[in-house]
C-alpha cells in the first residue's frame, strides 16, 4: 500500500475547505430568508392591527380607498 502524495492531501484539504465555505454560505442564505420573512410578517401584521386607527386619524388624511391601495 502506498502513501498518498502531498499534492493529493492538499487537494482533498482544499475540497473540504471549499465545501465548508459553501455550506456556510447556504446556511447564511437560509437564515437570511427566515429573518426576512419574519420581518415581512411582522410589518404586515402590524399594519393590519393598526388599520382602524390609521383610517380614523384625521391628521394622516388617509381614507378607506387610500388605505386599500396601501394594503394592496
HUVENLIN-V830433 format. One record per residue. N is the residue number from 1. RES is the residue in one letter. PHI is phi in whole degrees, -180 to 180 (999 if undefined). PSI is psi in whole degrees, 0 to 359 (NA if undefined). D_CENTER is the distance of its C-alpha to the mean C-alpha in Angstrom with 1 decimal. Layout:
n->{N/N}
res->{RES/RES}
phi->{PHI/PHI}
psi->{PSI/PSI}
d_center->{D_CENTER/D_CENTER}
//
This chain:
n->{1/2/3/4/5/6/7/8/9/10/11/12/13/14/15/16/17/18/19/20/21/22/23/24/25/26/27/28/29/30/31/32/33/34/35/36/37/38/39/40/41/42/43/44/45/46/47/48/49/50/51/52/53/54/55/56/57/58/59/60/61/62/63/64/65/66/67/68/69/70/71/72}
res->{X/X/X/X/X/X/X/X/X/X/X/X/X/X/X/X/X/X/X/X/X/X/X/X/X/X/X/X/X/X/X/X/X/X/X/X/X/X/X/X/X/X/X/X/X/X/X/X/X/X/X/X/X/X/X/X/X/X/X/X/X/X/X/X/X/X/X/X/X/X/X/X}
phi->{999/-101/-81/-68/-72/-60/-67/-66/-65/-67/-68/-65/-63/-66/-67/-65/-64/-69/-67/-65/-65/-67/-63/-60/-63/-63/-66/-64/-65/-62/-63/-63/-64/-65/-66/-63/-66/-64/-65/-62/-66/-63/-65/-66/-72/-66/-65/-66/-67/-96/-61/-64/-67/-66/-70/-79/-77/-72/-72/-81/67/-106/-96/-64/-67/-63/-66/-62/-66/-64/-77/-76}
psi->{135/153/145/143/162/319/326/319/320/323/321/318/317/326/319/319/316/327/318/322/319/319/317/318/317/317/323/317/316/315/318/322/316/319/318/318/320/320/320/313/324/312/319/316/326/320/320/319/329/3/320/315/326/315/324/344/115/338/338/332/33/121/182/325/315/320/324/321/323/320/340/NA}
d_center->{50.3/48.9/46.5/43.3/43.6/41.7/39.8/38.7/37.4/35.5/34.0/32.8/31.4/29.5/28.1/26.8/25.3/23.5/22.3/20.9/19.1/17.6/16.7/15.1/13.0/12.0/11.1/9.1/7.1/7.0/6.2/3.2/2.5/4.8/4.5/3.3/5.8/7.9/8.4/9.3/11.6/13.0/14.0/15.3/17.3/18.6/20.0/21.7/23.2/24.6/25.8/29.4/29.7/28.1/30.7/33.5/33.1/35.7/34.5/31.3/33.3/30.9/32.7/31.6/31.3/29.1/26.9/26.7/25.5/22.9/21.6/21.7}
//
